Each structure stands twice: as structure tokens, then as C-alpha cells.
Amino acid sequence: MSVYKSSKKCKLSYALIAVLIIVFIAAAVFCYQLSIHIDEISRYESKLLATRIINTAVENSLDSIDVNELISEKFDSSGKLQALSLDHIKTNRINSTISAAVTDMLKKYEDEGFKVPIGTLSGITFLNGRGFDLDLRLHQLGAVSTQMHSEFVSCGVNQSKYRVYIEIKVELSAVLPIKTTDVSVDYEYLIGEKVIVGEVPNSYFSL
């Protein structure tokens, strides 16, 4: 074998080794980035999906509910609004309805799952939305917690709004083929408001 051919083979071998080293380093960097960001991205994606599910469940539930019936008004002898309160029986009914709706919808998507590109989970910007998909499933942990509260908000001269919110809390487990992450979702939804013209009542009851 000539010296030229031997030298050429050595150069090819070195080039191949260099390529393999670069590929190995790139793979190692990717895996390192993946291990760093997977919890954070998985938690973010899961909260985003869970919030959408909860929002849809609440909106569907409120289609059959008249929120104004929740608010009780008390006037004095001169017709001046004296106090506002929330009807406890109707409030409890709405809490139960929304809790059941959220649970049912979470169960539906728990069976179907979601697709998340591996590039998105890596946390590397230019890989976002790229690569093969991984199945992400949300498993509910415990019961859905719902609670209503209200507040007054000034909205102009001699006007205010009495707003009613429902706060929804749910504990989830975000399951990927390579990782499981526990996620806590705390979601607040404005379910109704009433405009008050004149002075704010001396008292109101917030649940």
C-alpha cells in the first residue's frame, strides 16, 4: 500500500472520528438541556392545557345558570341599597355543578391525551414545535376544589361593580413516557357582575 493511500485512509478515519465526536457532544448537550427543562416545560404545558379544559368546563356549566340569582339585595325604607350577599344554597349548587363538569372534562382528556413535540420539551428555542411527538396525559389527583368570593370594584363616578368569582383548584399528574411531574392548577373565573349606581352598600358578604 502506498504512503498516499495510507495517509488518505488516516485522514478519513480522523474525519469520521471527529464527526462521531461532534454527534456525541450534540446528543449529550441535547439530553442535558432536556433534563434541565423537562420539568419546567412539562409543568407549563400541563397548566396551559388544564386551564383551557377548566375554562371550557366553566363556560359550558354557566350556559344553564343565571348568576344574577346568586346575588341578594337588601334595601332600606327609602329604597337605598343597604347590603349585598350571595345565596348560599345556590352558590353550593353551582360549586357542585362546576366541580363535576371540570372532573368529567379532565377525565375525557385523560383518556385521549395530548401530543407535545420533543423539541418543545427540550427548552431550546429553535427546536420549539419540532421533532417527534410524545404523549402527555393529565391524571387528576384528588377532588376538584371550588370556592366563590366577591368584591366591589370602582368603575366611574358614583358607580361600582359587584363581581362574583369562582376559584378552582385541582392537583394533577402530568405523565410523559420519560417523566412524571405533579402540577397544581389554581384558576379564577369571573362568573358574573352587577353594576351598582350610587353609594357602595354599608355591608356585603363575600364567600
Sequence and secondary structure as in RCSB ss.txt:
>XXXX:A:sequence
MSVYKSSKKCKLSYALIAVLIIVFIAAAVFCYQLSIHIDEISRYESKLLATRIINTAVENSLDSIDVNELISEKF
DSSGKLQALSLDHIKTNRINSTISAAVTDMLKKYEDEGFKVPIGTLSGITFLNGRGFDLDLRLHQLGAVSTQMHS
EFVSCGVNQSKYRVYIEIKVELSAVLPIKTTDVSVDYEYLIGEKVIVGEVPNSYFSL
>XXXX:A:secstr
  HHHHHHHHHHHHHHHHHHHHHHHHHHHHHHHHHHHHHHHHHHHHHHHHHHHHHHHHHHHHTT  GGGGEEEEE
 TTS EEEEEE HHHHHHHHHHHHHHHHHHHHHHHHH EEEEHHHHHT GGGTT S EEEEEEEEEEEEEEEEEE
EEEEEETTEEEEEEEEEEEEEEEEEETTEEEEEEEEEEEEEEEEEEESS  SEE   
